[in-house]
């Protein structure tokens, strides 16, 4: 979808105007216990031992809070390279791959409740299975997934998968693990959440990186393609039936994809492309799941991470701004109308919602 320069200027003007409606709380303050809003786990710079930072957009007061963990824990830090984030019950689970630790915070005051370090594993993505009191952690360079006790954070077992596993999705008591191979992999390992055994290995496009369960109940897998392969391959998205474990649809793209994917409440699937010359993401593309039609550049820009609010359907796309400083979080309605843009900290990555 081509966007004319005049339309782009109008969009930028609207977003700039929306910025002025935000409240800027004094440094060192924290959101109230009854707040609802959006958490962003900011990665920080590579090699910075204290780079991972947690920020929060309070949707009730239109306030943005930085350094939630530092404020609540006497200046202590989460760790290095904040990669994944999940809110479950009254707890926030934050995963840092650089410092290889999982920190659990209380949603009331963001105080540290529990933590564990998994040395030598480079944990990259997390997924919680509360029914079986488990957390799954992909181990980026070990070709495995760790199952961790949700209560104690002790590692219970290691499950072999493919090379460089990253994103996961959970459907029909199966765990779907994307074996990215950093572009050279092309499989998804399906693990039974009951027996913890591998039940199927699906062949998909090159570089399966993230997965999400759509409103149609299917597991949608974003494959980046392999720009450095011989020959190079382009991105694609695969839709898997979680009951039969069969690939039902394949949506090829005319370019490589970044890997981030989100499921809209309207049935659409959103994913990030790659901006030419950038190493930090791309525009938001949209798949209409009913027809599998693609809307390229549905939201123009260079976005590093992506999420869809399951309550409102709004789309949240974060711009890392080349890691040259603090990032920004852009918020859109499902139809692409700009809502607002809010500041984040350096390297906005994982996004989670609190209600």
Helices and strands as residue ranges (DSSP letters): H 5-19, E 37-42, E 53-58, E 63-65, H 68-72, E 82-88, E 91-96, E 101-106, E 112-117, E 123-129, G 130-132, E 134-139, E 144-149, E 155-160, E 165-171, E 174-179, G 181-183, E 187-192, E 198-203, E 208-213, E 219-223, E 236-241, E 246-252, E 257-263, E 268-273, E 282-288, E 293-303, E 305-308, E 315-319, G 321-323, E 328-332, E 338-343, E 348-354
